[in-house]
Structure formats: structure tokens, C-alpha cells
Amino acid sequence: MTTRRQFVLHAIPAAALALTASRAAFAQAAKIEESDPAAANLGYKHDATKVDAKKYPTYAAGNNCSGCALFQGKKGDAWGGCAVLGGKQVNAKGWCQVYAKKA
């Protein structure tokens, strides 16, 4: 026979584990899509080589999100948060018109 005390002693760690797992699952921001209104307004592309240089004259070959001061990912990360896009994940190989070279 299970007592209420035994139930509570087993339920609390299980609930804590479930809460921790759910927080980890939602900790990463969503990856932004090029069709997102904020991304579209900034001319964001997942692949910087596909940027229309005529439309965005500030684009230069070799500029991409991983080299931008606003990129919040670590060196070598394929995706990372972007300060301008609300922390949403951008492709390290991407580009937008607010690109600012890292110091």
C-alpha cells in the first residue's frame, strides 16, 4: 500500500525533471524564415551568396551573419540568435542589411 508521503516524495522529483526538460526544449529561439516580415524588411537571406547586390548595395561578398557584431552564436555555430530580429535564430551563412562587422 502506498502512502501519501511516499507518493509526494516520488512525485516532486518527477515533476522537477519534467519542468527542467520542458524549459530546455523551449530555451532555443525559433529559426527565422526569410518570409518573416521583420526578416523581409531587412533583406535577410539564409544564404548570403543569394543576396541581390543591386537591391542591397551595402552587401559585399564574404559578409555574413557569423561575422556580424549582432550575431549571438558562438564561433562555428551554424545558427545563432540575432539582436535585431528579437533573438530569433539566423543562419551563420546568412546576411541582412544591418550587417555590422565584428570588431
C-alpha positions in Angstrom: 0.0 0.0 0.0 1.3 3.4 -1.0 1.1 6.3 1.4 0.5 9.8 0.6 4.0 10.7 1.8 5.6 8.1 -0.5 3.6 9.5 -3.4 4.7 13.1 -2.7 8.4 12.0 -2.3 8.3 10.4 -5.7 6.1 12.9 -7.5 8.2 16.0 -6.6 11.4 14.8 -8.3 9.5 13.6 -11.3 7.7 17.0 -11.7 11.0 18.8 -11.4 12.6 16.7 -14.1 9.6 17.3 -16.4 9.8 21.0 -15.8 13.6 21.1 -16.5 13.1 19.1 -19.7 10.4 21.4 -21.0 12.5 24.5 -20.3 15.4 23.1 -22.2 13.1 22.3 -25.2 11.9 25.9 -25.4 15.2 27.5 -24.5 16.3 27.9 -28.1 14.6 30.5 -30.1 12.9 29.6 -33.3 14.8 29.8 -36.6 13.6 32.8 -38.6 12.2 32.4 -42.1 13.0 34.7 -45.0 9.3 35.3 -45.3 9.1 36.6 -41.7 8.0 40.3 -42.0 11.0 41.5 -39.9 13.4 39.5 -41.9 11.9 40.6 -45.2 12.2 44.3 -44.2 15.9 43.8 -43.6 16.5 41.9 -46.8 17.6 38.8 -44.7 18.7 35.7 -46.7 19.7 32.4 -45.3 22.5 32.2 -47.9 24.5 35.5 -48.3 25.6 34.5 -51.8 22.0 34.8 -52.9 21.6 38.5 -51.9 20.7 40.8 -54.8 23.7 43.2 -54.7 21.8 45.7 -56.9 19.0 45.9 -54.5 21.3 46.0 -51.4 24.4 47.9 -52.4 25.8 47.6 -48.8 26.3 43.9 -49.4 29.8 42.7 -50.0 31.0 39.2 -50.8 32.2 37.5 -47.6 29.9 39.4 -45.3 27.6 37.0 -43.4 25.9 36.7 -40.1 28.7 34.8 -38.4 30.9 37.9 -38.9 28.3 40.4 -37.7 28.5 42.1 -34.3 24.8 41.4 -33.8 25.2 37.6 -34.2 24.8 36.0 -30.8 26.0 32.5 -31.7 29.4 31.1 -30.9 32.2 30.7 -33.4 31.4 27.7 -35.5 27.7 27.6 -34.7 25.5 27.0 -37.8 22.7 29.1 -36.3 22.7 31.8 -33.7 20.4 34.5 -32.3 20.3 37.9 -33.8 19.8 41.0 -31.6 17.9 42.9 -34.4 15.5 40.1 -35.0 14.4 39.6 -31.4 16.9 36.9 -30.7 15.5 34.5 -33.4 18.0 32.1 -34.9 19.6 33.2 -38.1 21.9 31.2 -40.4 25.6 31.9 -39.8 25.9 32.0 -43.6 23.0 34.5 -43.9 23.0 38.2 -44.4 20.8 41.3 -43.9 21.2 45.0 -44.5 22.0 45.9 -40.9 25.2 43.8 -41.1 27.9 45.4 -38.8 31.4 43.8 -39.0 32.6 42.4 -35.7 35.5 44.4 -34.1 
